[in-house]
């Protein structure tokens, strides 16, 4: 896992772990970004950005993993997605109110580049291809949230937990055995249920030999059965 999520940090013109969006910039634009960014290392569990704070920078994750989530009432949160290396994080605040509308917390030790918002907006205004691809990327993120909203409001709890596990399998680790980067409580936030319900469902899935949890790892034993549970909701 460490080798997969850790990459060397270089100047923007040489970096292999920046967002694909920045591959659309020319050398001069990349140097402009490089001169107006800062690189910060975060320990697992540290807050990278807090919902409601002023948006002075956009983010590019270079290594590690982070969770992006909405903070709700009475201390409850909803995890929208997990951010992998080379992922870019913007948000509606870029052109709306220059505020962060979600929080970001490191799940693993992570390195993040903070790019000056005004520099980013200037490049958007001068590089049409970059701007169009940024809008496409942002639109995909919005559609992902829409789809998750449908799943979380229309599926029963087993379907929602199956979706959460399939998300980790299909989108994050792309393998059947992976580390438990999310606590039981965070899995409940990803699947929109109480911690008690999440723990019970994980126990039931283990009894049915759909998954195995041991030594801080989770292994999916029957991916077809999980997909069936997800499909029937």
Secondary structure in CASP SS format (residue, H / E / C, confidence):
PFRMAT SS
TARGET T0000
AUTHOR 0000-0000-0000
METHOD secondary structure of the structure
MODEL  1
X C 1.00
X H 1.00
X H 1.00
X H 1.00
X H 1.00
X C 1.00
X C 1.00
X C 1.00
X C 1.00
X C 1.00
X C 1.00
X C 1.00
X C 1.00
X C 1.00
X C 1.00
X C 1.00
X C 1.00
X C 1.00
X C 1.00
X H 1.00
X H 1.00
X H 1.00
X H 1.00
X H 1.00
X C 1.00
X C 1.00
X H 1.00
X H 1.00
X H 1.00
X H 1.00
X H 1.00
X H 1.00
X H 1.00
X H 1.00
X C 1.00
X C 1.00
X E 1.00
X E 1.00
X E 1.00
X E 1.00
X E 1.00
X E 1.00
X C 1.00
X C 1.00
X C 1.00
X C 1.00
X E 1.00
X E 1.00
X E 1.00
X C 1.00
X C 1.00
X C 1.00
X C 1.00
X E 1.00
X C 1.00
X C 1.00
X E 1.00
X E 1.00
X E 1.00
X E 1.00
X E 1.00
X E 1.00
X E 1.00
X C 1.00
X C 1.00
X E 1.00
X E 1.00
X E 1.00
X E 1.00
X E 1.00
X E 1.00
X C 1.00
X H 1.00
X H 1.00
X H 1.00
X C 1.00
X E 1.00
X E 1.00
X E 1.00
X E 1.00
X E 1.00
X E 1.00
X E 1.00
X C 1.00
X C 1.00
X C 1.00
X C 1.00
X E 1.00
X E 1.00
X C 1.00
X C 1.00
X H 1.00
X H 1.00
X H 1.00
X C 1.00
X C 1.00
X C 1.00
X C 1.00
X E 1.00
X C 1.00
X C 1.00
X C 1.00
X E 1.00
X E 1.00
X E 1.00
X E 1.00
X C 1.00
X C 1.00
X C 1.00
X E 1.00
X E 1.00
X E 1.00
X E 1.00
X E 1.00
X E 1.00
X E 1.00
X H 1.00
X H 1.00
X H 1.00
X H 1.00
X H 1.00
X H 1.00
X H 1.00
X H 1.00
X H 1.00
X H 1.00
X C 1.00
X H 1.00
X H 1.00
X H 1.00
X H 1.00
X H 1.00
X H 1.00
X H 1.00
X H 1.00
X H 1.00
X H 1.00
X H 1.00
X H 1.00
X H 1.00
X H 1.00
X H 1.00
X H 1.00
X H 1.00
X H 1.00
X H 1.00
X H 1.00
X H 1.00
X H 1.00
X H 1.00
X H 1.00
X H 1.00
X H 1.00
X H 1.00
X C 1.00
X C 1.00
X H 1.00
X H 1.00
X H 1.00
X H 1.00
X H 1.00
X H 1.00
X H 1.00
X H 1.00
X H 1.00
X H 1.00
X H 1.00
X H 1.00
X H 1.00
X H 1.00
X H 1.00
X H 1.00
X H 1.00
X C 1.00
X C 1.00
X C 1.00
X E 1.00
X E 1.00
X E 1.00
X C 1.00
X C 1.00
X C 1.00
X C 1.00
X H 1.00
X H 1.00
X H 1.00
X H 1.00
X H 1.00
X H 1.00
X H 1.00
X H 1.00
X C 1.00
X C 1.00
X C 1.00
X H 1.00
X H 1.00
X H 1.00
X H 1.00
X H 1.00
X H 1.00
X H 1.00
X H 1.00
X H 1.00
X H 1.00
X H 1.00
X H 1.00
X H 1.00
X C 1.00
X C 1.00
X C 1.00
X E 1.00
X E 1.00
X E 1.00
X E 1.00
X C 1.00
X C 1.00
X E 1.00
X E 1.00
X E 1.00
X E 1.00
X C 1.00
X C 1.00
X H 1.00
X H 1.00
X H 1.00
X H 1.00
X H 1.00
X H 1.00
X H 1.00
X H 1.00
X H 1.00
X H 1.00
X C 1.00
END
